Amino acid sequence: MEKIQINNTDLKIGRINFGGNVFGWTLNEQQSFEILDAFTDAGFNFIDTADTYSWWVNGKGGQSETIIGNWLKQRGNRKDMVIATKVGSETKQHGFDISKKHILKSVDESLQRLQTDYIDLYYTHFDDNKTPVEETLSAYDEIIKAGKVRYIAASNLSPERLVASFDVAEKNNLPKYVALQPHYNLVERANYEKDYLPLVEKHKLSVFPYWALASGFLTGKYRSEADFGKSVRGAGSKKYLNDKGFAVLDALDKVATKHSSKQATVALAWLLAQPNIGAPIVSATSQQQLQTLFDAPKLKLDTEDLALLNSASA
């Protein structure tokens, strides 16, 4: 298994980041354990979750971290895993919040649910757009010094707040974000490539795109509204049923056929071929889906493949 190092850290990861939003939602605990076992048996070690997953089920979240924590305890493999979780998201009980008070409270709750002494990568999940950047970073400084968190990262921050975070960290000797988790895939390119890529390159951030398969659209199984019933997330593909979306699917079909592969594998391989991309975040609810993910780092797209996909998705 090829592993890469997250920039500015000593964390080494496989090139697929398993998205834990399905734990406690579309997968119960036993099913989650089976998927996690298969994921690690294949040599992968990077799991992504959040303190609020899956809040849409019970209004507050915590199920995903709890399931991962139970699995880590039963398997006794914490030292072999890289665990990322997040803070600051909105639930029915509280709004977006990256205040020091909320971070200090939330990190302890996450550690308890995960049944671990430390979190490898701790994300600012969403920005509340009111807490001073220095306050947020000073909270992270405190929990890093306490050994509760190893490194910090950013997800849904505006480019302006991201810039401010690096400026304040530099001036005040506070922790700097080492990674970015943006919305980026073959049908969602413009925002990341225009607004975030220059910051990624300037600060040498590792990038872990979420919705790497565009809510399942890039698997090729949603080609009309009649297909939405194939999963609980099917309707999320509706916005991609347009000329651009169909052009991307056509390109994926051609490349997948050429390599005797799956559309999802090709879509992930395209991401992995982009500069600065460490490991796309993807979920699976079956062994068959997992294999599609596992095949992505092995698929090396050639110049012709990349040109076809780039043209269709531009």
N, C-alpha and C positions, 0 to 999 in steps of 0.2 A: 504494500500500500504506500503510494507516494504521499508524503506529508509536506506541508509548507509551514513556514513560520509567520505568525501574525506580526506585521511590522511593528517595530518598537516594543516588542515583548519577547518572552521566551516560550510562548505558547505554540505548540506544533499541532496542526490539525489536518485531517483528511479533507478533501476538496468538496464534500457535500455536508451542508449544515442542516441537521434535521429540525424541522419546525414543530415545536411542541404544542401548537395551538389545537391540535386534534385530540390531545390527551384530555379525557374528561368531557369531551364533546362528541365527536364521531367515533371515538374508541373508548371503551371502558378500561379499567385498570388491567385486567388480564390481557386484553387485546393489545394495550399499550406496551406491556412487558414483552409480548411476543415480537412486536415490531422493533422495540429497542434492542432485544437480543439479536435479532437478525441484522440490524444496522451495525452493531458492534462486532458481531461474528464476521462481517465482511471487512472489518478493519477500520471502520469509521469511528470517530470519537467526539464529534462536535455537536452539541445539542443546544437549541435555542428555545427559550420560553419567555414568559413575562409574569409579573405578579398578578396581573388581571386576567390571564387566560384561565377558564373560559367564562368571563363575566356575563356573556350573553345567555348562559345557561342558568346561573343562579343569582345574577345581579351584582356579584362582588368578585368572583374569580378565585384563584388559588388552587383549582383542581389540577392544573397541569404541573405546577411545581410540586404538589403533594404526591402525585403519581411518580414523577421523576425521583423524588426523594425516597419513596418506598422502594423503587427499583434499585437505586444506588445502594441503599442499605442492604437489601437482600443479596445483591450480586457482589458487594464488597469491592467495587471497582472505581471508587471515586477518584483515586490518584491517576487512573488511566483516561479519565474523561476531561473534556473542556466544556464547562457549563456556562452558558450566557443567559442572563435574565435581565429584566428591565423594570424601571420605575417611572412614575409620572403620568400613566395613562388614566383616562376617565372611566368611571363606573357609575352605576346608578346612585352610589352612596357618596361619591366625591368627584369633583371636577379634575381637570388636568392640574398637576401639582408637582413642582420640582423645588419646593422650598426645602430648606435645611431640616426643618422639623419633620416634614413628610418623608424625606430620604432616610433620615436616621431611624425612624419608626419602621419604614417599609423594608429596609435591608435586613433588620432583625427578623421580621416576619418571613421574608423569603428564605433566610438561612434556616429557620425553624422548619418550614415546609420542605425544603430540599434536604434537610437532615445532614447539613455539612457545615464546616467551620468557615468556609470561604467561597466566594463566587469568582470565577476566573475573569469574566467579562461582564461589566455592569453598564447597561445602556440607559441614557436619557431617552425614554420611549417617546414622549411627546413634550413639547414645550408649553408652559402655561403663559408665556409671553408677558410675564409680569415680575417674576422673581429675578432679582439681579444676578447676572452671570456669576459674579464673585461669590455670592451666597451658595449657589449650587455647587460650584467647584470646591469651595471650602468644606462643604459637607462630604464630598467625595474624598477630599484630602484626609479628613478625619477617619473615615471608614477604611481607607487604604492603609493608613498608619496603624489602625487597630487590627489589621490583618483580615478584615472581613471581605475585602474586595482586592483583586490583584490589579486589574486595569479597567479603564472606563472607555465607553464608546457612545456614539450618538446615532439616533435614528431620525425622527421626524422634526428636526430643527431647520429653521430657515437658513439660507446661506448667510444672512446678516448676523444671526445669533451664533452661528458656527464660527464665523470670523471673530466676533466679539469674544467668544470663549477662548480661542487660541491667543488673542491679544492679552486678555486678562490673565490667563495661565502663565504666559511668558513674563509679564510684568510683575506678577506676584508669587512666582515660583509655586504655582498650583498644578495639579495633575492635568495632563492634556489627553484629549480623546485619541485613541490609537486606531479606531476603526469607524466606518460609517455603514449604516444599514438603510439604504435607500430603496424606493420603489423603482425597479429597473428590470426590464425584460425586452423581448423582441418587439412588442407592441407599445411599450412605454419607455421610449428612449430620450426624448427631447429634454425633459426637465433635468434629469441626472446629467446628461452629457453637456448641456449648456450651463447650468447653474452650479453643479457640484463637482464635476470632474476637475476643473481647475484647482479647487481647494484640496481635493484628494491628492492631486499630484504635488501641490505645494507642500502639504504637510505629511506626505508619504503614508496615507491612510490605507489600510486594508479594507476592501469593500465586500459586504455580504448582502446581496440584493434580496429583498423580500418580494413575495408574489412573483417569484422567478418564472412561474408557468402561467401567469396572468389568470389566476383563479381557475386554472384547469383548461383555459382556452387553448393554450399551446400544446396540449396533449392531442388535439385534433378531434376530440369527441363531441365538441359542441359546434355544430355547423349550421344549426337553425334553432329557433326557439323551441321546437319540438324535442330537442335534445336536452333541455334544461333539467328534465326530471331524472337524469342519470345520476345526479348527486345532490346533496343538500346545498351545495354551493354553485349549482349550475347556472342560476340566473345571473350570477356575477359576470358571466361572459357576454351578456346581451350587448354591452357597449362596444364590443369588438366585432360584432356582426356587420361589418361595413367593407368597403372596397379594400382598404388597407389590411384589415384583418384577414380577409379571404386571400389577398396576395401573399401574406405571411404564411398562411396555412398551405398554399400551393407550393411555396418555396420549401417549407418543411417536408411536405409530402415527397418532393423530388429528392431532397438530400437524404431523407430517411430511406427511400427506396434504393438509392445508390449504395448506401452503406448497410443495407439489410438491418435497419435500426428502427427505433420508434421516434415519433415526432417530438415527444417530451425529451428524450435523450439528446436529440439534435439541438433543441432550444437551450438546454442546459450547457451543452458543449459549446454553443455560440457564446454564451455568457463567460464560460471558463476561458475562452480564447481572447476575451477583452482585457486590456491592460488594467492592472490593480485589483481585479476580481479575485478574491480569495476562495470563497465557497458560497454558492447560491443557497438560499434557504428554501427548502422544499419539504413537503409532508407526504406521507403515504399511509394508506389504510389497509394494504394487502401486500403479500409477498411479491405478487406480480408487479405492482406499482414500484415496490422497492428496487427490484431488479432493473427497472427502467432508469432509476436514479443512479444506481451503482455503475451502470454502463457509461454514464456521461463523461467521467474523467478519463476513460479509456478511449473515447472517440476523438480522434484528431481530425478536425475539419481542414480540408485543403483550401488553397486560395480561391478556387472556383466556388466551393461551397460558401465560403464567407462572403464573397462578392454577391452571390445570389441572395443570401439572407439579408445582407446589408441593404441591397437595392430595394427589396420588398418591404423592408421595415423602416426605411429612411423617412 
